[in-house]
């Protein structure tokens, strides 16, 4: 019988490889600037003040926008202003933590450090989900991932021993879930995923009513309570003041099979790197992949794979019916696909290792060779797609950064209560107002944009400062010279 001895240095070596791989790609983000939406995001939380943020961290179901992201932006703006480097450093640290959480999740599900390492390698950097590396405005997705997997890892670490969660542990799980909800709406699938775990590992379909009630009071109770919190959360988002879902077409769902499959095909193209093959997936191919994965789970009677199949179907549902979602929004279902792929790949390695051709080769050697080959292919695809995707994201914030620097140079400070007018703009909407008021960090300073809130010549003459862009360069005009 061939040796299955696991070298003692395998785990730290694998961890070092994953860390080096992730840092090679994500450290490039430290030299990037702000994203186009960052000024709006910072301004939103700054203008409402810290007490509104604290209030809505408690009232998680209000229509206040993603307060956990507000913690990120408010703290960094308070201490570092409009210096993009600390924002990127913070997100880089979160991405490293998220890879560790994905590894922990995969190990808890599979009971295998090898599968955990393979899944973590896939999650560490995906070129189609690189927005978080270069664009701080995607911190909501990063934080949602962090709290989502903190909650589910905590849950699994207790349930893996067969014990139900105690009252204090349920409270901890629910607090982490609320953190995920306060990061981004994508988190609403967590209760369903947890309940599906219980259904897969402890099927209740054929149970008598008394046993089903006991199951609901014990094993299923955390998921059911989390589901109740989800109902409260969704109700608050829909019926609260100024609900986004009714006022922004980008968040308005269309519940049709066509929209669902259109989104799912796009998600598959994103997750499986197949843009290099010019949009490989179709609705038929999506259904075939799902059928094959489900068939493999049932054929092998593998609960791990069955739960991961359910996870891949459920996790994207919050964005399946709204238009245009892609990229880093898929980071949570990516973990389930990574774990599924790692399980199937290890099966393949074992099958190859047991062939007559390799009968005399130690199993670890065969596995190692196949793993190196697979990681090499994955690295090549990553580099190829990264060359297409990264440059555009890396330079998306160049204009924002240029205007920040010009405001600082042309007018570094203004007195308390100053009134400022920009007679033209290089942005289509409100970004210049956000940049100017955030630069001066004074809520008494008011900025008008002529293209958004037109002023008459008489009103413009009362402005303390008047600026215009000439050929993309910011210039200060003499007072009263706005229309000359």
N, C-alpha and C positions, 0 to 999 in steps of 0.2 A: 504493500500500500504506500502511495506517495505521501510525502510530508505535507502537512498543512500548517507548519510552524510559521507564525507571524513574526517577522523581525522586530525587535523591541524599538528600533528607531523609525519604524514606518510612520507612526502618527505624527511625531514632530517634523519629520521630513515632508510629509504631505502638507502639514500646516504651513511650513515655510514656502513650499511651492505655490500654494493657493494665495498666501499673503503677497509673495513677490509678483505673481500674476496680476492680482488686483491692484497693487500699488503702481505697477508699470502703467496701467491705464488711467487710474483715478487721480494720481498726483498731478496729471496735466491740468486738471481743473483748477489748481491753486493759482495759475496765472490768468484765469479767465476773469471777466468782469461780471457785472450784474446782468440778469436777464431783462427782457423788455417789461415783464410784469412785476419785477421786484419793487420798483418805485411805488406802484399802485398798492402793492401788498404792505410795504413798510408804512406808507402814508395812512392806509386804512386803520392799522392798529395804533399808530402814533396819534392820529387825529381824535380817536375815540377815548384815548387815555388809559392808564393802567388799571383804574378801578373797574371800568367796563370789561376789561379783559379778565380780571379776577372773578367778577360776577358771572361771566359767561363760561368760565371754566367749571363753575359749580352748576350753572343752568345749562347743561350740555345740549339740551334740546332746543335752544333758542335759534333764531335765524342769524345771529352773529356768526360771522364766517370763520370756521376752523380755528378755534382759540388756541389749540396746541401749537399751530404754526405761528400764532401771535406771540407766544412765549419765545419762540426761536427768534423772530424778527425784532421784538421789543427789547430783549436783552442785548442782542448784538448791536442794534442801533443805539441803545442807551450808552454802551461802553465804547463802541468803535465807529459810530456815525456811518458815513457812506464809504467806508473802506471795504471793498469786496473780499479781501483775503480772509478775514476771520469767518465770514459766512461760508466760504468754501472749505476752510479748515474744519469747521463744525460739521458740515455735511459729509466730508471725507471720513471723519470719525464715526458718524452714524452709519455710513455705508460699510465700514469695517465691522461694526457691531452687528449689522444686519446679516452679513455673511456668516458670522459666528452663530447667530440665531437660526439661520437656515441649516447650518451644520447640525446644531443641537436638535432641531426638529426632525431632520432626516434620520439621525441616530435613534431618537425616541420612537419613530415610526418603524424603522427597519431593524433595529437592534444590531446594526452593523456600522462600524466606523468607516469601513471602505465605502459603503453606499453613502454615508454622510459626507465623506470627503469628495466623492464624485459629484454629488448634488451641490455642495458648496462651491466647487470649481465653476460649475455652470452659472450659479447665481452671482458669483463674485464680480463679473463684469459681462454684460450683454450689450453688444454694440447698438442694438435697436432700442435700448433703454438707458442710453448714456446721458439723457437730459439732466439727471441729478448730478452728474459729474461737472457739467459746465454751466448749468442754469439753476441758481438757488431758488427760483420760484417753484421748483418741483419738490421743495422740502416737504410739502404736505404728503406727497406719496411716500417719501422716505420715512417720515415719522409714522405714517399709518402702518407701514411694514413693520417698523420697530415695535410698536405697541401691539399690533396684531399677533406677531410671533412671540413677543414676551408673554402675552396672555395664553396662547395655545401651547407654548412650551411649558409654562408653569402648570397648566392643566394636565398635560400629558405626563409630566414628571411625577404627578401624584397618582393619576389613573393607571399608569403603567404597572404599578404595584398591586392593582386591584382594589385599592381603597377609594371610597367616595370622598369628595371634598368636604371638609368640616366647614362650619359657619364662617370662621375667619378666613379660610382659604377661598371660599366662594366670594367673600367680599374683596379679597385681593384680585381674584380673577376678573370680577366685574369692574373694578377700578382700572385695571389695565385695558379692558375692553372699552371703557368710556374714553380713555386716552386715545385709543385708535379711532373712535368715532369723532373725537374732537380734532383729529388730524385730517381725516378725509372720509367722505361718505362711503368709500370702497369697503370700509370695515364692516358694513351691515351684514355681511355673509358669515361672520364668525359664529353666531349661535347655530346656524344651520350646519356648518362644518363640524362643530362640536357634537351636535345631536346625531349627525350621520356617523360620527366615530362610535358613539354608543350603540347605534343601531347595527353597525357592521360587526362590532366586537361582541355585542350581547343582543342578538336579535329578539325583538319583542312581539313580532307579528302573531306568533302562535301561543303567546302566553295567556293564561286566564286573567280576568279583570283584576283580581287581587294582586297578582304578581306585577301586572302592568302599572298599577297604582304605586306599588313599592318602588318599581324602577323609576317612575316619574319623581318620586319623593327623594330618591337617593342619587343614582347614577346620572339621571337626566336633569336633575334640578338646576345645576349651574347653566346649562344650555337653555333651559326654559326661562330662567330669570333673565338671562342675557337677551332672549327673544322678546321678553316683556319690555326691557330697556329699549330695544330696537323700535318697538311699536311707539313708545313715548317719544323717542328721538324723531322718528319719521312724522308723527303727528305734529310735533312742534315745528318741524321744518316746513310742513305744508300749510298749516293754519296760522302760524305765527306772522308777525308784521313783516311785510316786504319779502315774501318767500321767493328765492331765486328761481325755483322751478317754473313759476308762472311769468317771470319777467325777462328771462334770458333764454333765447332759443337754443343756445348751446347746451342748456341743461334740461330741456324739455324732452321727455321720453316719447317714443312712438312704439307702442306695443304691438308689433306685427312680426310674423315669421320672416318676412323679407328683411326687415331691419336686423333681426336677430342673426340670421345667417350671413348677411353682409358684414356685420361686425365680427362674427366668429371667424369667417374666412380671413379677414384682416388680422385678427389676433393670431391665428395659426401661422400666417406668413411671417408675422413679427417674431413669435417665439421660436420658430424652427429655422430661422436664418434664410428663408428661401427667396428673399428679394433678389439674391444673386441669380436665381432661376426665373426672374420676371413673374412673380406672383403665381406660384405653383398651385396653391390650394383652390379648390372649388367647393361648393356645398356638398357634393357627392364624396369628394376626398376627405372632407372633415368627418362625415358620418362613417366612412370606412375606418379612419384612424380611431375614432371613438369605439367602434365595434370591435376592432382588433384588440385594443387595450382592455375593454371589458371582457372579451373572450379569453384573453390571456389570464386575467384575474380569476375568472370562473374555472377555467381549465386547470390552473394550478391551485385552486382553492386558497388563494393568497389574499387574506383580508387587507394587508397593507396596500396592495395594488388596487383592490376594489375601492378602498377609501380614497386613495389618490385619484382614481378615475372620477369618483363623485366630486372630489375637491376641484378638479379641473373643469367640471361642468358648472358647479355652483359659484365658484369664486369670481368669475368675470361678469356675473349677472347684473351688478349695478351699472355697468357701462355698456352692456349689450344693446340697449334700446335708446341710447343717446348718441348723437352724431359725432363722428370724427375721433373717438377716443382710441389711443394706441400708446406705444412706447412704454414709459415707466409705469403707466397705469396698470400694466400687466405683471408687475413684479411679484405680487402675491400668488397668482396662479402659476407663474413661472416656477416657483418652488415645488409645487405639486408635480409639474411636468418633469422637473429635474430629478425628483425622487423616483418617479415612475421610470424614467429613462435609466437611472442608475440601477434600479432593481432588475430591469430587463437586460441591461448590459452585463451585469454580474452573472445572470442566468446564461447568457451567451458565452461568457468566458468559461464558465464551468462546463458547458456542453462541448466547447472546442477542446478544453483541456482533457476531456475524457475520450477523445477520439484515439484510434489506434496509432495514428501518425505521431501523436505527441504523448504516447503512453509512458515513455521513459523521462519525459521532461517534468520537473517538479511543478506542481500546480501554481505556486507563487510566481515562478518564472513565466509561465504562460499568461497568467493574469497580468503580470507587470508589463509584458510586451504588448498585450492587447490594449491595456490602459494607456500606455505611452503613445501607441498608434492613434487611439481615439482622441486623446488630448491634443495631439499634433494636428489632427484634422480640424478639431474645434478651434484651436488657436489660429489656424490659417483662415478659416471662415470669419473669425472675429476680426482679424487684422484687415481682411478684405472689405468687410462691411464698415469697419471703423474709418477707413480711408474715405468712404463715401459720406458717412453721417457726421463724423466729429468736426470737420472744418466749419460747416455751417453753424453748428451749435456753439462752437468756440468763439465765433465772431458775432454772434447774435446781439450781444450787448455793447458792441463798439460805439454805436451812436449815443447810447445812454451814458456811457463813460465819458465820451467827448464832451457832452453838455455839462455833466457834473464838474469836470475839470475847468471848463470855460466859465461857469458861474463862479467858481471859487477864485479864478484868476481875475475876471473882470470886476467883480464886486464881492470881495471876501466876506464882508460883514455889512449889516444894515442896522439902523437903530430900532428899538422896540416900537412896534406899532406901524412899521413902514407899509406903504401901499405901492405895489409894483405892477407894471404893465409890460407884457410882451406883445408887440404889435404884429408879429408874425411868428411862425413856429416851424420846427423841423420834424415835429411829431404830429400825427393826425388827431390826437385827442388831448389828454390832460397831463401827459408825462412831464412837461416843462414846469407846470405848477407844482407837481409833486417834488421834483428835483429841487426847485428853488426854495420852497418852504422847508423841506427836510435839510437842506444845506444850512439854512439859518437857524434851524432847530428852535423856532420861536412861534408859538401858536398865535401871537398877536400880529405877526406879519401876514399880509394878505396879497396873493398874486392873482392878477387877472390875465386871461389869455384872450386876445382880441378875436380869434377865430371861434372861440367857444362862448364867450360872454361879451359881445361887442359893446364898446363904449362910444359915446358921442365925443366930438372934439373937446367940448367943455368938460366932460367927465375925465377924459384922458389928461387934460391940463392940470388936474388936481393930484395926479400921481406923483409920489416922491421919486420914483425911479422908473425909467422907460428904457426897454431894451428891444433890439431887433436882431434877427439873423440875416446876415448878408453873405451869400455863398457858403452857408453852413457855419460861418463864424459869428460869434455873439459880439454885439457892439452896444455900448450905452449911449443913448441919445440925450441931448439936453432936455431939461424939464420943460414940458409944453411942446416938445418937438415931435410928438408922435405922428402927426399927420402932415409934416412938412417934408 
